[in-house]
Amino acid sequence: MAAGKFSRQRQAIVDYLMNTKEHPTADMVYANVKKLYPNVSLGTVYRNLNRLADEGQILRLGCVDGSERFDGNIFPHYHFLCKDCRQIIDLPMESLHHIDILAGASFDGSIEGHSVLFFGQCKECQKRI
């Protein structure tokens, strides 16, 4: 694959993640990028998502069910996972950076950060009850 084509597809992945509030799976990213680049392969999307996450350009969110979601917002923030509809929502709240200090107080290594995923029922799923 030509380098220019690769970078356009990679940029399309970044653009999609930066412009969505969803926290899509790789398959969801693939479906959206395929609209712009019909010949893109699922493998290309997976490789680019992993590379972007490894480089810190996007976030890779591991969920309690073993699935992975992706987020274009790399700034520190927290997430909520609805146990019913499986939607992941950004949770606006004050930073919990002090838990790094608490965790480090009884740990002989170095704490460099944390990842927090809250879970329960979203507003829409609560309405269905």
A tleap script that builds the chain and sets N, CA, C and O, in Angstrom:
source leaprc.protein.ff14SB
mol = sequence {
  NMET ALA ALA GLY LYS PHE SER ARG GLN ARG
  GLN ALA ILE VAL ASP TYR LEU MET ASN THR
  LYS GLU HIE PRO THR ALA ASP MET VAL TYR
  ALA ASN VAL LYS LYS LEU TYR PRO ASN VAL
  SER LEU GLY THR VAL TYR ARG ASN LEU ASN
  ARG LEU ALA ASP GLU GLY GLN ILE LEU ARG
  LEU GLY CYS VAL ASP GLY SER GLU ARG PHE
  ASP GLY ASN ILE PHE PRO HIE TYR HIE PHE
  LEU CYS LYS ASP CYS ARG GLN ILE ILE ASP
  LEU PRO MET GLU SER LEU HIE HIE ILE ASP
  ILE LEU ALA GLY ALA SER PHE ASP GLY SER
  ILE GLU GLY HIE SER VAL LEU PHE PHE GLY
  GLN CYS LYS GLU CYS GLN LYS ARG CILE
}
set mol.1.N position { 0.850 -1.187 0.000 }
set mol.1.CA position { 0.000 0.000 0.000 }
set mol.1.C position { 0.885 1.236 0.000 }
set mol.1.O position { 1.879 1.281 0.725 }
set mol.2.N position { 0.548 2.222 -0.787 }
set mol.2.CA position { 1.347 3.441 -0.886 }
set mol.2.C position { 1.296 4.227 0.407 }
set mol.2.O position { 0.289 4.216 1.115 }
set mol.3.N position { 2.392 4.913 0.711 }
set mol.3.CA position { 2.490 5.649 1.977 }
set mol.3.C position { 1.426 6.733 2.082 }
set mol.3.O position { 0.868 6.941 3.159 }
set mol.4.N position { 1.131 7.436 0.969 }
set mol.4.CA position { 0.137 8.501 1.003 }
set mol.4.C position { -1.252 7.980 1.334 }
set mol.4.O position { -1.979 8.585 2.123 }
set mol.5.N position { -1.617 6.860 0.731 }
set mol.5.CA position { -2.916 6.253 0.984 }
set mol.5.C position { -3.029 5.826 2.450 }
set mol.5.O position { -4.059 6.035 3.090 }
set mol.6.N position { -1.951 5.222 2.973 }
set mol.6.CA position { -1.917 4.795 4.366 }
set mol.6.C position { -2.144 5.975 5.296 }
set mol.6.O position { -2.925 5.875 6.242 }
set mol.7.N position { -1.472 7.092 5.039 }
set mol.7.CA position { -1.597 8.229 5.943 }
set mol.7.C position { -2.974 8.880 5.848 }
set mol.7.O position { -3.480 9.403 6.841 }
set mol.8.N position { -3.585 8.853 4.659 }
set mol.8.CA position { -4.941 9.411 4.533 }
set mol.8.C position { -5.935 8.565 5.326 }
set mol.8.O position { -6.824 9.098 5.992 }
set mol.9.N position { -5.778 7.251 5.249 }
set mol.9.CA position { -6.663 6.370 6.005 }
set mol.9.C position { -6.442 6.556 7.505 }
set mol.9.O position { -7.394 6.602 8.284 }
set mol.10.N position { -5.199 6.661 7.888 }
set mol.10.CA position { -4.866 6.883 9.303 }
set mol.10.C position { -5.464 8.201 9.783 }
set mol.10.O position { -6.025 8.270 10.877 }
set mol.11.N position { -5.343 9.251 8.962 }
set mol.11.CA position { -5.911 10.547 9.331 }
set mol.11.C position { -7.427 10.460 9.416 }
set mol.11.O position { -8.029 11.112 10.269 }
set mol.12.N position { -8.060 9.671 8.551 }
set mol.12.CA position { -9.516 9.500 8.602 }
set mol.12.C position { -9.928 8.847 9.924 }
set mol.12.O position { -10.969 9.188 10.484 }
set mol.13.N position { -9.122 7.920 10.419 }
set mol.13.CA position { -9.398 7.275 11.711 }
set mol.13.C position { -9.322 8.311 12.820 }
set mol.13.O position { -10.213 8.386 13.665 }
set mol.14.N position { -8.261 9.108 12.820 }
set mol.14.CA position { -8.086 10.146 13.839 }
set mol.14.C position { -9.232 11.144 13.769 }
set mol.14.O position { -9.814 11.496 14.795 }
set mol.15.N position { -9.562 11.605 12.558 }
set mol.15.CA position { -10.638 12.593 12.389 }
set mol.15.C position { -11.959 12.060 12.928 }
set mol.15.O position { -12.688 12.775 13.615 }
set mol.16.N position { -12.268 10.806 12.616 }
set mol.16.CA position { -13.514 10.215 13.099 }
set mol.16.C position { -13.539 10.184 14.633 }
set mol.16.O position { -14.537 10.560 15.247 }
set mol.17.N position { -12.446 9.740 15.241 }
set mol.17.CA position { -12.402 9.651 16.703 }
set mol.17.C position { -12.458 11.025 17.369 }
set mol.17.O position { -13.023 11.167 18.453 }
set mol.18.N position { -11.883 12.024 16.732 }
set mol.18.CA position { -11.892 13.379 17.294 }
set mol.18.C position { -13.269 14.034 17.194 }
set mol.18.O position { -13.579 14.965 17.937 }
set mol.19.N position { -14.087 13.539 16.272 }
set mol.19.CA position { -15.376 14.179 16.015 }
set mol.19.C position { -16.575 13.357 16.448 }
set mol.19.O position { -17.694 13.604 15.998 }
set mol.20.N position { -16.353 12.386 17.315 }
set mol.20.CA position { -17.478 11.605 17.828 }
set mol.20.C position { -17.430 11.593 19.348 }
set mol.20.O position { -16.355 11.574 19.947 }
set mol.21.N position { -18.593 11.605 19.956 }
set mol.21.CA position { -18.692 11.473 21.415 }
set mol.21.C position { -18.823 10.013 21.805 }
set mol.21.O position { -18.714 9.660 22.979 }
set mol.22.N position { -19.061 9.161 20.805 }
set mol.22.CA position { -19.127 7.727 21.064 }
set mol.22.C position { -17.723 7.226 21.372 }
set mol.22.O position { -16.735 7.907 21.096 }
set mol.23.N position { -17.647 6.076 21.923 }
set mol.23.CA position { -16.375 5.413 22.177 }
set mol.23.C position { -16.423 4.112 21.382 }
set mol.23.O position { -16.710 3.047 21.928 }
set mol.24.N position { -16.133 4.217 20.064 }
set mol.24.CA position { -16.404 3.102 19.161 }
set mol.24.C position { -15.445 1.929 19.303 }
set mol.24.O position { -14.311 2.075 19.761 }
set mol.25.N position { -15.936 0.763 18.896 }
set mol.25.CA position { -15.098 -0.422 18.750 }
set mol.25.C position { -14.318 -0.266 17.445 }
set mol.25.O position { -14.605 0.631 16.652 }
set mol.26.N position { -13.350 -1.124 17.227 }
set mol.26.CA position { -12.592 -1.112 15.969 }
set mol.26.C position { -13.537 -1.344 14.785 }
set mol.26.O position { -13.365 -0.738 13.728 }
set mol.27.N position { -14.526 -2.212 14.958 }
set mol.27.CA position { -15.486 -2.479 13.875 }
set mol.27.C position { -16.291 -1.231 13.529 }
set mol.27.O position { -16.576 -0.981 12.357 }
set mol.28.N position { -16.656 -0.449 14.539 }
set mol.28.CA position { -17.393 0.784 14.294 }
set mol.28.C position { -16.516 1.801 13.561 }
set mol.28.O position { -16.983 2.484 12.650 }
set mol.29.N position { -15.252 1.900 13.958 }
set mol.29.CA position { -14.316 2.799 13.275 }
set mol.29.C position { -14.178 2.357 11.816 }
set mol.29.O position { -14.227 3.178 10.900 }
set mol.30.N position { -14.005 1.064 11.619 }
set mol.30.CA position { -13.864 0.497 10.268 }
set mol.30.C position { -15.070 0.868 9.403 }
set mol.30.O position { -14.900 1.308 8.266 }
set mol.31.N position { -16.278 0.696 9.926 }
set mol.31.CA position { -17.491 0.995 9.162 }
set mol.31.C position { -17.530 2.463 8.741 }
set mol.31.O position { -17.976 2.776 7.638 }
set mol.32.N position { -17.073 3.356 9.597 }
set mol.32.CA position { -17.086 4.781 9.259 }
set mol.32.C position { -15.979 5.161 8.287 }
set mol.32.O position { -16.212 5.942 7.365 }
set mol.33.N position { -14.777 4.622 8.478 }
set mol.33.CA position { -13.666 4.932 7.578 }
set mol.33.C position { -13.931 4.337 6.190 }
set mol.33.O position { -13.528 4.914 5.181 }
set mol.34.N position { -14.600 3.196 6.140 }
set mol.34.CA position { -14.912 2.525 4.870 }
set mol.34.C position { -15.815 3.398 3.992 }
set mol.34.O position { -15.803 3.259 2.769 }
set mol.35.N position { -16.590 4.286 4.597 }
set mol.35.CA position { -17.431 5.198 3.825 }
set mol.35.C position { -16.573 6.132 2.969 }
set mol.35.O position { -16.948 6.472 1.847 }
set mol.36.N position { -15.412 6.547 3.508 }
set mol.36.CA position { -14.492 7.429 2.775 }
set mol.36.C position { -13.516 6.649 1.897 }
set mol.36.O position { -13.158 7.084 0.802 }
set mol.37.N position { -13.097 5.494 2.398 }
set mol.37.CA position { -12.099 4.668 1.718 }
set mol.37.C position { -12.651 3.249 1.594 }
set mol.37.O position { -12.352 2.393 2.427 }
set mol.38.N position { -13.452 2.996 0.562 }
set mol.38.CA position { -14.117 1.694 0.414 }
set mol.38.C position { -13.167 0.493 0.376 }
set mol.38.O position { -13.574 -0.622 0.704 }
set mol.39.N position { -11.927 0.703 -0.013 }
set mol.39.CA position { -10.987 -0.409 -0.114 }
set mol.39.C position { -10.177 -0.640 1.157 }
set mol.39.O position { -9.324 -1.526 1.188 }
set mol.40.N position { -10.426 0.136 2.200 }
set mol.40.CA position { -9.658 -0.045 3.438 }
set mol.40.C position { -10.000 -1.414 4.036 }
set mol.40.O position { -11.148 -1.855 3.985 }
set mol.41.N position { -8.997 -2.069 4.597 }
set mol.41.CA position { -9.248 -3.373 5.224 }
set mol.41.C position { -9.419 -3.223 6.724 }
set mol.41.O position { -8.930 -2.268 7.327 }
set mol.42.N position { -10.114 -4.174 7.315 }
set mol.42.CA position { -10.292 -4.180 8.763 }
set mol.42.C position { -8.928 -4.283 9.448 }
set mol.42.O position { -8.702 -3.656 10.482 }
set mol.43.N position { -8.025 -5.072 8.873 }
set mol.43.CA position { -6.677 -5.213 9.430 }
set mol.43.C position { -5.930 -3.888 9.472 }
set mol.43.O position { -5.221 -3.602 10.437 }
set mol.44.N position { -6.087 -3.073 8.423 }
set mol.44.CA position { -5.448 -1.748 8.391 }
set mol.44.C position { -5.989 -0.873 9.506 }
set mol.44.O position { -5.228 -0.171 10.173 }
set mol.45.N position { -7.295 -0.910 9.712 }
set mol.45.CA position { -7.908 -0.110 10.781 }
set mol.45.C position { -7.399 -0.582 12.141 }
set mol.45.O position { -7.026 0.244 12.974 }
set mol.46.N position { -7.377 -1.890 12.382 }
set mol.46.CA position { -6.866 -2.425 13.648 }
set mol.46.C position { -5.423 -2.009 13.877 }
set mol.46.O position { -5.078 -1.549 14.965 }
set mol.47.N position { -4.571 -2.164 12.862 }
set mol.47.CA position { -3.150 -1.804 13.007 }
set mol.47.C position { -2.986 -0.331 13.335 }
set mol.47.O position { -2.185 0.037 14.194 }
set mol.48.N position { -3.753 0.514 12.644 }
set mol.48.CA position { -3.649 1.953 12.880 }
set mol.48.C position { -4.187 2.346 14.249 }
set mol.48.O position { -3.601 3.197 14.919 }
set mol.49.N position { -5.287 1.744 14.674 }
set mol.49.CA position { -5.813 2.037 16.012 }
set mol.49.C position { -4.788 1.662 17.082 }
set mol.49.O position { -4.543 2.431 18.011 }
set mol.50.N position { -4.199 0.490 16.946 }
set mol.50.CA position { -3.204 0.056 17.933 }
set mol.50.C position { -1.976 0.956 17.913 }
set mol.50.O position { -1.434 1.297 18.964 }
set mol.51.N position { -1.541 1.337 16.726 }
set mol.51.CA position { -0.373 2.225 16.621 }
set mol.51.C position { -0.676 3.591 17.228 }
set mol.51.O position { 0.134 4.130 17.983 }
set mol.52.N position { -1.828 4.148 16.902 }
set mol.52.CA position { -2.217 5.450 17.447 }
set mol.52.C position { -2.312 5.398 18.974 }
set mol.52.O position { -1.889 6.329 19.660 }
set mol.53.N position { -2.868 4.310 19.498 }
set mol.53.CA position { -2.977 4.161 20.956 }
set mol.53.C position { -1.592 4.008 21.590 }
set mol.53.O position { -1.309 4.617 22.621 }
set mol.54.N position { -0.733 3.196 20.971 }
set mol.54.CA position { 0.619 3.002 21.498 }
set mol.54.C position { 1.414 4.301 21.494 }
set mol.54.O position { 2.258 4.518 22.363 }
set mol.55.N position { 1.147 5.163 20.520 }
set mol.55.CA position { 1.833 6.456 20.418 }
set mol.55.C position { 1.192 7.531 21.292 }
set mol.55.O position { 1.714 8.643 21.380 }
set mol.56.N position { 0.055 7.214 21.946 }
set mol.56.CA position { -0.608 8.182 22.816 }
set mol.56.C position { -1.457 9.207 22.089 }
set mol.56.O position { -1.830 10.225 22.673 }
set mol.57.N position { -1.773 8.954 20.805 }
set mol.57.CA position { -2.589 9.901 20.044 }
set mol.57.C position { -4.082 9.684 20.264 }
set mol.57.O position { -4.885 10.590 20.036 }
set mol.58.N position { -4.454 8.486 20.705 }
set mol.58.CA position { -5.831 8.166 21.065 }
set mol.58.C position { -5.776 7.294 22.313 }
set mol.58.O position { -4.713 6.799 22.689 }
set mol.59.N position { -6.927 7.110 22.952 }
set mol.59.CA position { -7.009 6.216 24.109 }
set mol.59.C position { -7.611 4.885 23.707 }
set mol.59.O position { -8.542 4.828 22.904 }
set mol.60.N position { -7.073 3.818 24.272 }
set mol.60.CA position { -7.645 2.482 24.136 }
set mol.60.C position { -8.292 2.174 25.477 }
set mol.60.O position { -7.618 2.169 26.508 }
set mol.61.N position { -9.593 1.919 25.469 }
set mol.61.CA position { -10.324 1.635 26.698 }
set mol.61.C position { -10.636 0.151 26.759 }
set mol.61.O position { -11.384 -0.370 25.931 }
set mol.62.N position { -10.070 -0.517 27.726 }
set mol.62.CA position { -10.416 -1.909 27.952 }
set mol.62.C position { -11.641 -1.950 28.846 }
set mol.62.O position { -11.656 -1.328 29.908 }
set mol.63.N position { -12.651 -2.666 28.433 }
set mol.63.CA position { -13.896 -2.722 29.208 }
set mol.63.C position { -13.965 -4.017 30.012 }
set mol.63.O position { -13.241 -4.974 29.737 }
set mol.64.N position { -14.840 -4.030 30.998 }
set mol.64.CA position { -14.970 -5.180 31.877 }
set mol.64.C position { -15.404 -6.443 31.139 }
set mol.64.O position { -15.192 -7.549 31.636 }
set mol.65.N position { -16.005 -6.296 29.964 }
set mol.65.CA position { -16.436 -7.472 29.196 }
set mol.65.C position { -15.350 -7.972 28.251 }
set mol.65.O position { -15.581 -8.899 27.475 }
set mol.66.N position { -14.167 -7.365 28.312 }
set mol.66.CA position { -13.058 -7.796 27.478 }
set mol.66.C position { -12.962 -7.075 26.146 }
set mol.66.O position { -11.978 -7.244 25.426 }
set mol.67.N position { -13.958 -6.276 25.805 }
set mol.67.CA position { -13.917 -5.547 24.538 }
set mol.67.C position { -13.024 -4.311 24.664 }
set mol.67.O position { -12.723 -3.850 25.765 }
set mol.68.N position { -12.615 -3.795 23.517 }
set mol.68.CA position { -11.846 -2.560 23.489 }
set mol.68.C position { -12.632 -1.492 22.765 }
set mol.68.O position { -13.265 -1.750 21.742 }
set mol.69.N position { -12.584 -0.291 23.308 }
set mol.69.CA position { -13.184 0.881 22.683 }
set mol.69.C position { -12.074 1.908 22.516 }
set mol.69.O position { -11.011 1.795 23.126 }
set mol.70.N position { -12.331 2.907 21.686 }
set mol.70.CA position { -11.315 3.919 21.405 }
set mol.70.C position { -11.895 5.307 21.609 }
set mol.70.O position { -13.087 5.535 21.402 }
set mol.71.N position { -11.028 6.238 22.023 }
set mol.71.CA position { -11.446 7.595 22.359 }
set mol.71.C position { -10.421 8.570 21.795 }
set mol.71.O position { -9.220 8.410 22.016 }
set mol.72.N position { -10.888 9.571 21.073 }
set mol.72.CA position { -10.002 10.593 20.529 }
set mol.72.C position { -9.600 11.633 21.543 }
set mol.72.O position { -8.665 12.396 21.301 }
set mol.73.N position { -10.282 11.688 22.675 }
set mol.73.CA position { -9.972 12.653 23.729 }
set mol.73.C position { -8.898 12.058 24.633 }
set mol.73.O position { -9.187 11.187 25.454 }
set mol.74.N position { -7.661 12.526 24.485 }
set mol.74.CA position { -6.560 11.966 25.263 }
set mol.74.C position { -6.330 12.701 26.582 }
set mol.74.O position { -5.459 12.315 27.362 }
set mol.75.N position { -7.099 13.750 26.833 }
set mol.75.CA position { -6.943 14.480 28.084 }
set mol.75.C position { -7.563 13.673 29.222 }
set mol.75.O position { -8.544 12.959 29.012 }
set mol.76.N position { -6.997 13.782 30.424 }
set mol.76.CA position { -7.512 12.980 31.547 }
set mol.76.C position { -9.005 13.206 31.784 }
set mol.76.O position { -9.455 14.330 32.002 }
set mol.77.N position { -9.745 12.127 31.735 }
set mol.77.CA position { -11.179 12.163 32.033 }
set mol.77.C position { -11.632 10.743 32.343 }
set mol.77.O position { -10.889 9.781 32.145 }
set mol.78.N position { -12.852 10.627 32.828 }
set mol.78.CA position { -13.371 9.344 33.285 }
set mol.78.C position { -14.538 8.905 32.412 }
set mol.78.O position { -15.141 9.699 31.690 }
set mol.79.N position { -14.834 7.616 32.505 }
set mol.79.CA position { -15.871 7.028 31.667 }
set mol.79.C position { -16.879 6.248 32.499 }
set mol.79.O position { -16.579 5.752 33.585 }
set mol.80.N position { -18.088 6.160 31.946 }
set mol.80.CA position { -19.177 5.390 32.527 }
set mol.80.C position { -19.608 4.353 31.499 }
set mol.80.O position { -19.813 4.686 30.332 }
set mol.81.N position { -19.747 3.094 31.923 }
set mol.81.CA position { -20.214 2.013 31.056 }
set mol.81.C position { -21.585 1.565 31.536 }
set mol.81.O position { -21.742 1.149 32.684 }
set mol.82.N position { -22.586 1.650 30.650 }
set mol.82.CA position { -23.918 1.164 30.998 }
set mol.82.C position { -23.914 -0.358 30.895 }
set mol.82.O position { -23.571 -0.922 29.856 }
set mol.83.N position { -24.294 -0.999 31.968 }
set mol.83.CA position { -24.282 -2.464 32.012 }
set mol.83.C position { -25.374 -3.082 31.136 }
set mol.83.O position { -25.326 -4.276 30.842 }
set mol.84.N position { -26.355 -2.281 30.717 }
set mol.84.CA position { -27.441 -2.798 29.881 }
set mol.84.C position { -27.193 -2.581 28.387 }
set mol.84.O position { -27.161 -3.543 27.618 }
set mol.85.N position { -27.019 -1.326 27.973 }
set mol.85.CA position { -26.870 -1.035 26.541 }
set mol.85.C position { -25.406 -1.008 26.094 }
set mol.85.O position { -25.134 -0.895 24.899 }
set mol.86.N position { -24.468 -1.109 27.023 }
set mol.86.CA position { -23.016 -1.175 26.762 }
set mol.86.C position { -22.435 0.132 26.230 }
set mol.86.O position { -21.292 0.160 25.773 }
set mol.87.N position { -23.213 1.215 26.285 }
set mol.87.CA position { -22.725 2.518 25.852 }
set mol.87.C position { -21.672 3.021 26.838 }
set mol.87.O position { -21.807 2.831 28.047 }
set mol.88.N position { -20.626 3.662 26.319 }
set mol.88.CA position { -19.624 4.301 27.164 }
set mol.88.C position { -19.809 5.804 27.015 }
set mol.88.O position { -19.893 6.323 25.902 }
set mol.89.N position { -19.871 6.492 28.140 }
set mol.89.CA position { -20.145 7.922 28.175 }
set mol.89.C position { -19.022 8.612 28.938 }
set mol.89.O position { -18.564 8.107 29.963 }
set mol.90.N position { -18.573 9.776 28.437 }
set mol.90.CA position { -17.635 10.589 29.202 }
set mol.90.C position { -18.339 11.061 30.467 }
set mol.90.O position { -19.494 11.484 30.422 }
set mol.91.N position { -17.645 10.988 31.583 }
set mol.91.CA position { -18.221 11.367 32.871 }
set mol.91.C position { -17.514 12.625 33.358 }
set mol.91.O position { -16.392 12.555 33.860 }
set mol.92.N position { -18.171 13.786 33.211 }
set mol.92.CA position { -17.526 15.028 33.649 }
set mol.92.C position { -17.482 15.093 35.174 }
set mol.92.O position { -18.512 15.082 35.849 }
set mol.93.N position { -16.274 15.161 35.688 }
set mol.93.CA position { -16.101 15.231 37.145 }
set mol.93.C position { -14.701 15.720 37.455 }
set mol.93.O position { -13.827 15.745 36.588 }
set mol.94.N position { -14.506 16.099 38.678 }
set mol.94.CA position { -13.194 16.556 39.138 }
set mol.94.C position { -12.190 15.405 39.070 }
set mol.94.O position { -12.540 14.243 39.280 }
set mol.95.N position { -10.963 15.744 38.780 }
set mol.95.CA position { -9.899 14.749 38.671 }
set mol.95.C position { -9.668 14.019 39.989 }
set mol.95.O position { -9.762 14.610 41.065 }
set mol.96.N position { -9.369 12.749 39.891 }
set mol.96.CA position { -9.043 11.928 41.061 }
set mol.96.C position { -7.534 11.699 41.146 }
set mol.96.O position { -7.093 10.635 41.580 }
set mol.97.N position { -6.733 12.703 40.730 }
set mol.97.CA position { -5.286 12.520 40.688 }
set mol.97.C position { -4.696 12.147 42.044 }
set mol.97.O position { -3.622 11.550 42.103 }
set mol.98.N position { -5.371 12.484 43.117 }
set mol.98.CA position { -4.853 12.162 44.458 }
set mol.98.C position { -4.827 10.652 44.732 }
set mol.98.O position { -4.143 10.208 45.653 }
set mol.99.N position { -5.572 9.853 43.934 }
set mol.99.CA position { -5.507 8.409 44.178 }
set mol.99.C position { -4.158 7.830 43.750 }
set mol.99.O position { -3.764 6.764 44.222 }
set mol.100.N position { -3.451 8.526 42.859 }
set mol.100.CA position { -2.092 8.091 42.509 }
set mol.100.C position { -1.191 8.171 43.739 }
set mol.100.O position { -0.364 7.288 43.968 }
set mol.101.N position { -1.354 9.227 44.524 }
set mol.101.CA position { -0.554 9.408 45.744 }
set mol.101.C position { -0.939 8.355 46.778 }
set mol.101.O position { -0.075 7.757 47.420 }
set mol.102.N position { -2.243 8.135 46.931 }
set mol.102.CA position { -2.708 7.117 47.883 }
set mol.102.C position { -2.197 5.729 47.494 }
set mol.102.O position { -1.737 4.969 48.346 }
set mol.103.N position { -2.280 5.407 46.205 }
set mol.103.CA position { -1.817 4.096 45.743 }
set mol.103.C position { -0.304 3.967 45.910 }
set mol.103.O position { 0.193 2.897 46.262 }
set mol.104.N position { 0.420 5.040 45.661 }
set mol.104.CA position { 1.876 5.018 45.769 }
set mol.104.C position { 2.390 4.904 47.184 }
set mol.104.O position { 3.522 4.471 47.398 }
set mol.105.N position { 1.568 5.290 48.167 }
set mol.105.CA position { 2.003 5.266 49.561 }
set mol.105.C position { 2.319 3.861 50.052 }
set mol.105.O position { 3.163 3.686 50.931 }
set mol.106.N position { 1.647 2.858 49.489 }
set mol.106.CA position { 1.889 1.482 49.946 }
set mol.106.C position { 2.415 0.585 48.828 }
set mol.106.O position { 2.258 -0.635 48.864 }
set mol.107.N position { 3.046 1.217 47.829 }
set mol.107.CA position { 3.547 0.481 46.671 }
set mol.107.C position { 5.012 0.816 46.470 }
set mol.107.O position { 5.391 1.987 46.462 }
set mol.108.N position { 5.845 -0.217 46.307 }
set mol.108.CA position { 7.283 0.008 46.184 }
set mol.108.C position { 7.715 0.484 44.790 }
set mol.108.O position { 8.847 0.940 44.626 }
set mol.109.N position { 6.844 0.387 43.797 }
set mol.109.CA position { 7.169 0.849 42.446 }
set mol.109.C position { 6.779 2.302 42.276 }
set mol.109.O position { 6.649 3.036 43.256 }
set mol.110.N position { 6.593 2.719 41.035 }
set mol.110.CA position { 6.158 4.094 40.795 }
set mol.110.C position { 4.808 4.092 40.096 }
set mol.110.O position { 4.607 3.360 39.127 }
set mol.111.N position { 3.903 4.893 40.575 }
set mol.111.CA position { 2.573 5.058 39.989 }
set mol.111.C position { 2.656 6.200 38.984 }
set mol.111.O position { 3.056 7.311 39.332 }
set mol.112.N position { 2.279 5.927 37.741 }
set mol.112.CA position { 2.362 6.943 36.691 }
set mol.112.C position { 0.997 7.464 36.263 }
set mol.112.O position { 0.918 8.412 35.482 }
set mol.113.N position { -0.063 6.867 36.755 }
set mol.113.CA position { -1.393 7.305 36.378 }
set mol.113.C position { -2.403 6.248 36.745 }
set mol.113.O position { -2.076 5.256 37.398 }
set mol.114.N position { -3.632 6.465 36.323 }
set mol.114.CA position { -4.701 5.522 36.641 }
set mol.114.C position { -5.762 5.566 35.546 }
set mol.114.O position { -5.814 6.497 34.742 }
set mol.115.N position { -6.587 4.558 35.537 }
set mol.115.CA position { -7.715 4.477 34.629 }
set mol.115.C position { -8.926 4.063 35.458 }
set mol.115.O position { -8.877 3.073 36.188 }
set mol.116.N position { -9.998 4.815 35.344 }
set mol.116.CA position { -11.193 4.530 36.136 }
set mol.116.C position { -12.383 4.385 35.194 }
set mol.116.O position { -12.622 5.233 34.335 }
set mol.117.N position { -13.117 3.301 35.372 }
set mol.117.CA position { -14.336 3.075 34.605 }
set mol.117.C position { -15.472 2.844 35.601 }
set mol.117.O position { -15.475 1.856 36.336 }
set mol.118.N position { -16.418 3.751 35.614 }
set mol.118.CA position { -17.603 3.597 36.451 }
set mol.118.C position { -18.635 2.811 35.654 }
set mol.118.O position { -18.641 2.876 34.425 }
set mol.119.N position { -19.500 2.076 36.327 }
set mol.119.CA position { -20.526 1.342 35.607 }
set mol.119.C position { -21.814 1.328 36.393 }
set mol.119.O position { -21.827 1.515 37.609 }
set mol.120.N position { -22.893 1.104 35.677 }
set mol.120.CA position { -24.242 1.106 36.242 }
set mol.120.C position { -25.226 1.162 35.101 }
set mol.120.O position { -25.040 0.498 34.082 }
set mol.121.N position { -26.281 1.955 35.264 }
set mol.121.CA position { -27.315 2.095 34.247 }
set mol.121.C position { -27.393 3.530 33.782 }
set mol.121.O position { -27.441 4.450 34.599 }
set mol.122.N position { -27.405 3.733 32.468 }
set mol.122.CA position { -27.543 5.088 31.930 }
set mol.122.C position { -29.001 5.550 32.091 }
set mol.122.O position { -29.890 4.760 32.407 }
set mol.123.N position { -29.211 6.843 31.865 }
set mol.123.CA position { -30.537 7.441 32.030 }
set mol.123.C position { -31.591 6.783 31.126 }
set mol.123.O position { -32.722 6.547 31.550 }
set mol.124.N position { -31.204 6.489 29.872 }
set mol.124.CA position { -32.166 5.893 28.930 }
set mol.124.C position { -32.583 4.483 29.382 }
set mol.124.O position { -33.758 4.127 29.295 }
set mol.125.N position { -31.632 3.694 29.858 }
set mol.125.CA position { -31.959 2.345 30.318 }
set mol.125.C position { -32.767 2.374 31.610 }
set mol.125.O position { -33.603 1.497 31.830 }
set mol.126.N position { -32.536 3.357 32.463 }
set mol.126.CA position { -33.328 3.489 33.682 }
set mol.126.C position { -34.786 3.807 33.364 }
set mol.126.O position { -35.685 3.355 34.073 }
set mol.127.N position { -35.027 4.574 32.313 }
set mol.127.CA position { -36.386 4.941 31.900 }
set mol.127.C position { -37.196 3.731 31.465 }
set mol.127.O position { -38.422 3.730 31.578 }
set mol.128.N position { -36.514 2.691 30.964 }
set mol.128.CA position { -37.200 1.493 30.461 }
set mol.128.C position { -37.727 0.599 31.570 }
set mol.128.O position { -38.517 -0.309 31.312 }
set mol.129.N position { -37.303 0.842 32.789 }
set mol.129.CA position { -37.720 -0.016 33.912 }
set mol.129.C position { -39.123 0.312 34.363 }
set mol.129.O position { -39.633 -0.310 35.295 }
savepdb mol mol.pdb
quit
